Amino acid sequence: MTKYLLMYENGDRSLAATYFLAHREAWSAFVQRGVLLMIGPVVNAPSFGALAVFTTREDAEAFAKSNPFVIHGVVSRWSVADWREALS
């Protein structure tokens, strides 16, 4: 089954605390709808910020475009890639 990886590159990480609650509210809505399966920061990768796994490309893109971290520069760039999960 194909899933969709949303990949973030770090922007101005000093703003993360300011926008974290709004960021969490944004992803919580996608989790409640069942389209966001996993989300989290990448540790020990200076420029690579986070990954999220979605059930549809449309939802991954909608999340990124509306995410306070993207809007306010915590994330500098994002992309979505098709991912075929091998264990499912």
Phi, psi and omega per residue, in radians:
M1 nan 2.275 3.129
T2 -1.393 2.374 3.011
K3 -2.151 3.097 -3.026
Y4 -2.281 2.139 -3.134
L5 -1.623 2.165 2.973
L6 -1.687 2.124 -3.078
M7 -2.038 2.263 -3.127
Y8 -1.938 2.480 2.947
E9 -1.857 2.479 -3.115
N10 -1.102 2.450 2.962
G11 -1.949 -2.140 3.141
D12 -1.550 1.598 -3.073
R13 -1.150 -0.324 3.126
S14 -1.140 -0.312 3.133
L15 -1.551 -0.120 -3.031
A16 -1.023 -0.774 -3.115
A17 -1.098 -0.642 -3.133
T18 -1.096 -0.675 -3.029
Y19 -1.859 0.106 -3.047
F20 -1.096 -0.778 -3.113
L21 -1.068 -0.726 3.094
A22 -1.156 -0.666 3.084
H23 -1.068 -0.815 -3.135
R24 -1.123 -0.704 3.079
E25 -1.058 -0.705 -3.134
A26 -1.101 -0.847 -3.110
W27 -1.284 -0.473 3.114
S28 -1.068 -0.653 3.115
A29 -1.105 -0.663 3.121
F30 -1.261 -0.613 3.069
V31 -1.121 -0.799 -3.134
Q32 -1.055 -0.571 3.103
R33 -1.367 -0.179 3.115
G34 1.426 0.277 -3.105
V35 -1.838 -0.239 3.046
L36 -1.873 2.029 -3.039
L37 -1.661 -0.620 -3.132
M38 -2.652 2.620 3.071
I39 -2.729 2.513 3.074
G40 3.025 2.839 -3.140
P41 -1.315 2.684 3.016
V42 -1.639 2.187 -3.079
V43 -1.580 2.483 3.060
N44 1.104 0.583 3.026
A45 -2.292 1.695 -2.951
P46 -0.901 -0.687 -3.084
S47 -1.753 -0.347 -3.089
F48 -1.592 2.078 -2.961
G49 -1.568 -0.914 -3.011
A50 -2.829 2.880 3.057
L51 -2.281 2.599 2.998
A52 -2.456 2.552 -3.129
V53 -2.022 2.152 -3.105
F54 -2.063 2.791 3.097
T55 -1.479 -0.367 3.106
T56 -2.390 2.616 3.071
R57 -1.114 -0.705 -3.112
E58 -1.036 -0.736 3.121
D59 -1.207 -0.670 3.092
A60 -1.057 -0.790 -3.141
E61 -1.198 -0.701 3.117
A62 -1.091 -0.732 3.106
F63 -1.070 -0.859 -3.102
A64 -1.054 -0.775 -3.092
K65 -1.150 -0.464 -3.108
S66 -1.815 -0.029 -3.040
N67 -1.274 2.207 3.098
P68 -0.972 -0.549 3.095
F69 -1.122 -0.647 3.106
V70 -1.290 -0.837 -3.083
I71 -1.032 -0.656 -3.045
H72 -1.784 0.174 2.990
G73 1.518 0.113 3.046
V74 -1.148 -0.586 3.060
V75 -1.850 2.263 -3.124
S76 -1.541 -0.652 3.132
R77 -2.605 2.702 3.078
W78 -2.478 2.750 3.068
S79 -2.638 2.796 3.116
V80 -2.139 2.342 3.108
A81 -2.237 2.507 3.012
D82 -1.225 2.432 -3.130
W83 -2.392 2.187 3.117
R84 -1.731 1.885 -3.128
E85 -1.211 2.189 -3.071
A86 -1.461 -0.384 -3.043
L87 -1.621 -0.071 -3.101
S88 -1.507 nan nan
